[in-house]
Amino acid sequence: MASEKQHERFDVVVVGGGPAGLTAALYAGRARLKTLVVEKGLVGGLATYTNEICNYPGFPEEITGIELMRRFEAQARRFGVVVKNTPVKKVALSGVDKTVETFRTVFHARAVIIATGGKPRLLGVPGEADFLYDKGISFCATCDAAQCTDRTVLVIGSGDAAIEEALFLTKFARKVIVSVVHEEGHLDAHAGAREEAFKNPKLEFRWSTAVERFEGEGRLQNVILKNTRTGALSPVAVDRCFYFIGYVPATELFAGQLALTPRGYITTDPRMRTAIEGVFAAGDVRDTSLRQVATAVGDGATAGFEAGRYLAELEVYEGQLLQKERPGLIYVYSAIDERSRQLLPMLEEIERHYAGRIKLNVVDVYKGEGLAARLGAQAVPSLVFTRDGAVHALSDDLARPAIMAALDALIGRAGGTPS
């Protein structure tokens, strides 16, 4: 009989521990929110696959992805962030109490930030599934380069990552063969990498080629390349093959709960909010035009900040605006609108008139747009009447007699309008 799962509660749960997730957690933790990061693999995500990061601001000298992500994690932990290294099996994102479930524990939170990033794109050719990871097909030169010492390796791809990682592999391997789908001389990498690659005697290019299939007994031994112009097949004996052909978003866990683009990315607004209240997405998992550590950090900072603002608004909404002690009058206004400001003294006078029998709260849409939306108030200025911890009525009639008549009815007075 399976043991019952433990239940733990956090303010914010971040699913994914790459640059976006760690930054989001840092911002949430610094806001003194009880924050958890759940990461199934190496903390730091795909950034740890990169041997040299030279375009992240503040690091004029190159830094390895692993070292940079160690610093990210240490900074997040400094602000009390808890990091759990375990796969997420299931999530429930609707409602106020959201859950993130692992093998042993169900984590509860009122805000969830999705930062699951991407996973390496596969070719889908025969034999591929037989040799993934420890049997010959890799996706991380930093992780596996030492195993390639004095061996022959094949790199698939021609972009920045492919050529930069191929150059790194030449420090270990006897020969690095690069399969390029384009015609001779055409690489998608930046000019500096192209120039360095063409000068490296350990690099050999196979132009106009694509993988037809993988072969081997237990481990990868041959990659059959197909010439895209002639159709000719040529076997290439290799000890390991590295893919650098891009990534796909890791969003299968959220299918059916969040709307995904045709390519599987999560759509957010500029504030990293998804279509589900209290759920945010950041980094490579998001439908965005650029996927770099720097952009992931920006996304994560926004998501962490917005999660904190959401929770603060939720606390005000439930604890202050929907208070149950007395009938409530909520004034939704804009502090930068003159008419809105002029009406506020009248409402304060009406509250005093009822001598503690009603509670007046004020929501400035300039600062509390989310609160106004939560109350259902569309007009500005307008009024929201509450009773027994729930919204009772909305009104844009701001005449004093109308307001007092509504309050009389709300508090159950027998009749008459106070003078």
DAQUI-V371264 format. One record per pair of residues at least 24 apart in sequence whose ideal C-beta (glycine too) atoms are under 6 Angstrom apart, sorted by the first residue. I is the first residue (numbers start at 0). J is the second residue. D is the distance in whole Angstrom. If there is no record, write none. Layout:
i | j | d
I | J | D
I | J | D
//
This chain:
i | j | d
4 | 104 | 6
4 | 105 | 5
5 | 104 | 5
6 | 105 | 5
7 | 104 | 6
7 | 106 | 5
8 | 107 | 5
9 | 33 | 5
9 | 35 | 5
9 | 108 | 5
11 | 108 | 6
11 | 110 | 5
11 | 306 | 5
12 | 99 | 5
12 | 106 | 5
12 | 108 | 4
12 | 111 | 5
13 | 112 | 5
13 | 114 | 6
14 | 87 | 6
14 | 113 | 5
14 | 115 | 6
15 | 114 | 4
15 | 115 | 4
15 | 116 | 6
16 | 42 | 4
17 | 44 | 3
17 | 46 | 6
17 | 116 | 5
18 | 46 | 5
18 | 292 | 5
18 | 295 | 4
18 | 296 | 5
19 | 114 | 4
19 | 281 | 4
19 | 282 | 3
19 | 295 | 4
19 | 298 | 5
19 | 299 | 4
20 | 114 | 3
21 | 71 | 4
21 | 72 | 6
21 | 75 | 5
22 | 296 | 5
22 | 299 | 3
22 | 300 | 5
23 | 112 | 5
23 | 281 | 6
23 | 299 | 4
23 | 302 | 4
23 | 303 | 4
24 | 75 | 5
24 | 80 | 5
25 | 74 | 6
25 | 75 | 4
26 | 300 | 6
26 | 303 | 3
26 | 304 | 5
27 | 303 | 5
27 | 306 | 6
27 | 307 | 6
28 | 78 | 3
28 | 79 | 5
28 | 80 | 4
29 | 78 | 5
30 | 307 | 4
32 | 307 | 6
34 | 80 | 5
35 | 81 | 5
36 | 82 | 5
37 | 83 | 5
37 | 87 | 6
38 | 84 | 6
39 | 86 | 4
42 | 72 | 5
43 | 68 | 3
44 | 116 | 5
45 | 116 | 6
46 | 292 | 5
48 | 139 | 4
48 | 141 | 6
50 | 141 | 5
50 | 167 | 5
55 | 292 | 5
55 | 293 | 6
92 | 256 | 5
92 | 275 | 5
92 | 278 | 5
109 | 310 | 6
110 | 277 | 5
110 | 306 | 4
110 | 309 | 6
110 | 310 | 6
111 | 278 | 5
112 | 279 | 5
112 | 302 | 5
112 | 306 | 6
113 | 280 | 4
113 | 284 | 6
114 | 281 | 5
114 | 282 | 5
115 | 249 | 4
115 | 284 | 5
116 | 249 | 6
116 | 282 | 6
116 | 283 | 4
116 | 284 | 6
117 | 246 | 3
117 | 247 | 6
117 | 248 | 5
117 | 249 | 6
117 | 283 | 5
118 | 249 | 5
119 | 242 | 6
119 | 246 | 6
120 | 244 | 5
120 | 245 | 5
120 | 246 | 6
120 | 247 | 5
122 | 210 | 6
124 | 210 | 5
124 | 212 | 5
125 | 212 | 4
126 | 212 | 5
126 | 213 | 3
126 | 214 | 6
127 | 213 | 6
130 | 213 | 5
130 | 219 | 4
134 | 218 | 5
135 | 218 | 5
135 | 219 | 3
135 | 239 | 6
136 | 240 | 5
137 | 241 | 5
138 | 242 | 5
140 | 164 | 4
140 | 167 | 5
140 | 168 | 5
144 | 168 | 6
144 | 171 | 5
147 | 171 | 5
147 | 172 | 5
147 | 239 | 6
149 | 173 | 5
150 | 238 | 4
151 | 237 | 5
151 | 238 | 6
152 | 237 | 6
152 | 239 | 5
153 | 222 | 5
153 | 237 | 5
153 | 240 | 5
154 | 241 | 5
155 | 242 | 5
155 | 244 | 6
156 | 243 | 4
156 | 244 | 5
157 | 186 | 5
157 | 187 | 5
158 | 187 | 4
158 | 188 | 6
159 | 188 | 5
159 | 189 | 6
160 | 243 | 4
161 | 243 | 4
162 | 188 | 4
162 | 192 | 4
162 | 196 | 5
163 | 192 | 6
164 | 243 | 6
169 | 199 | 6
169 | 201 | 4
174 | 201 | 6
175 | 201 | 6
175 | 202 | 5
176 | 203 | 5
177 | 204 | 5
178 | 205 | 5
178 | 208 | 5
178 | 224 | 6
179 | 204 | 6
179 | 206 | 5
180 | 209 | 6
182 | 206 | 6
182 | 207 | 6
248 | 284 | 5
260 | 286 | 5
270 | 305 | 5
271 | 301 | 5
271 | 302 | 4
271 | 305 | 6
277 | 309 | 6
279 | 305 | 6
279 | 306 | 6
312 | 369 | 5
312 | 370 | 5
316 | 370 | 6
316 | 373 | 5
320 | 360 | 5
321 | 385 | 6
321 | 388 | 5
323 | 387 | 6
323 | 388 | 4
325 | 357 | 6
325 | 358 | 5
326 | 357 | 5
326 | 386 | 5
326 | 409 | 4
326 | 410 | 5
327 | 358 | 5
327 | 385 | 4
328 | 357 | 6
328 | 359 | 5
329 | 360 | 5
329 | 383 | 4
330 | 361 | 5
331 | 362 | 5
331 | 371 | 5
331 | 376 | 4
331 | 381 | 5
332 | 380 | 4
333 | 364 | 5
333 | 365 | 6
333 | 379 | 5
334 | 363 | 5
334 | 365 | 6
335 | 365 | 6
339 | 380 | 5
342 | 397 | 6
356 | 410 | 6
357 | 406 | 6
384 | 409 | 6
//
